[in-house]
Amino acid sequence: MFCMKHARKKSAKISEAIFRGKKSLYNFEVFPLTAEIEETSGIYVISKRKTDKLGKGHHAFVCIGQTDSILGEIKKHQKGKCVKQNSANVICLLKEVDARNREKIEADLKAAHATVCNYN
């Protein structure tokens, strides 16, 4: 185990986004893809975010998934071709420690949104 004494400061979120699944709505925090994010478990959406004239963000989903280790997933996806080819620039996070809930939310979002890549 490593010491958290010198942990890097967490990057500030840039926005919040509400994504609709087939059954429910989910409130995600939006961070730059290159942000230093605290380790957590949860559901993630990697997307290409564009802002319109009114400052409202719009997301083109690239990847949807869930994990015990968000930091590991970010590193894996940042190196992935589909993230680069689709100009993904943000990661949207919904913290959830319960694995069963994560799987349900992931399935609900995937049922409602087409993505260009998913590793699992």
N, C-alpha and C positions, 0 to 999 in steps of 0.2 A: 504494500500500500504506500501511497505517496502522501506527503504532508500538504494540507490545504493552506498552510501558513502564507505561502506566496502565490496563491491562486490569482489568475488574471481577472481583471474587472470584466464583468458581463457587459456586452453591448446593449445599448438601449433599443427597444423595439421601435420600428418606424411607423407602425400602424396596427390596427386590428382588422380582421376580415371575418365575415360570417359566410360560411360555405354551407350550401344545402345538400343534404344527402337525399336518398329516396324517402326516408322516414323522419328525419330530424334536421334541425339547424345546429351548426357548431361554430363556436366563437374561437378563432385562432389569433395568436399574436404573430405579427409579421416582422421578420428580421432580414437584413441583407444576407445573402448566401455566404458572404465572407465574415460574418459577425462572430465574435467570441461569445458563445452561448454556454450557459451553465449546463452541466450534465444532468439529464433527467430522462425519464421514460415518457413516451407519449406517441401521438399521431402526428405525422408531418405531411405537408404538401409542399413540394418544390414547384415553383412556378415562374413564369415570366410576367412581371408586374409592370403595367403601364399606368400612368396617371393622366387623366383627361384634363380639359381646360378648367374644370371646376375643382381640380385637386383630388378627385375620387379615383381610387385604385381599381384596376381591372386585372384579373389573373387568367393567364392561359396555363392550365395545369400541365405539368411535365411528368410528375411522379407523385403517387400517394403511397404511404406506408405507415407502419407502426414499429416501435422498437423499445427495448429496454435501455439502449444507449444512443441517445440522439447524436452525440459527438462522433461515434463510430459511423453512423449512417451518413452524416454530413461529409466526412472525409471520403467515404466510399463513393458517394454520388458526385462530389466535386470533381473526381477523377473520371467520371463516366462520360462517354461520348454523347449520350442523349441530352445530358444537362448542358454541355457546351454547344452542341448543334442547335439546340432550341433556345439558346440565350437566356437560360434561367438566371434570375438575379435575386430571388428571395426564397426564404424557407419560412413556412407558416407552421406554427407549433401549437398543439393542444396537449397540455400536460395531463397524463393519466397513468397512474401507477398500476391499476388492475389490468392484467393481460387480457382477460376475457372482454372487458369493456373496450380496450384498444382494438381488439379483433373485430368486434361488432361495429364500431365507428368506422374503421378502415373499410370494411365490407360495404357499409351503407354509402360511404363517399364514392367508392369505386363503382357501385351500381348506378350512381347518378352522374359520374364524370368520366369521360374518355381521357386517357393519358397516353402520351407517346412512348413512355418507358416505365417499366416496373421490373425490379430485380427479383421479386418473389412471386 
